[in-house]
């Protein structure tokens, strides 16, 4: 999920983290997991339905723009997918 240049998440950052883990020998000790696709009920364990619906609405409407709606930040067209993968990784 590629962000705008000023965003802290970037492919270069992920590559640097992976390289550091490999150079210290920690990478080979990691257990890679496949994230699951979270259900709305699972999301509601942490967030209100109002918040979930707001995230979906903001991502659907403004997904390709850099916006910040105080408690919902969307910075790329895949923000909703990335959020789902993050939650799914925790649940897996």
Secondary structure, DSSP 8 states (H G I E B T S, - for coil): ----TTSS--HHHHHHHHHHHHHTT-GGG----------HHHHTTTS-HHHHHHHHHHHHHHTTS-EE-SS-EE-STTHHHHHHHHHHHHH-
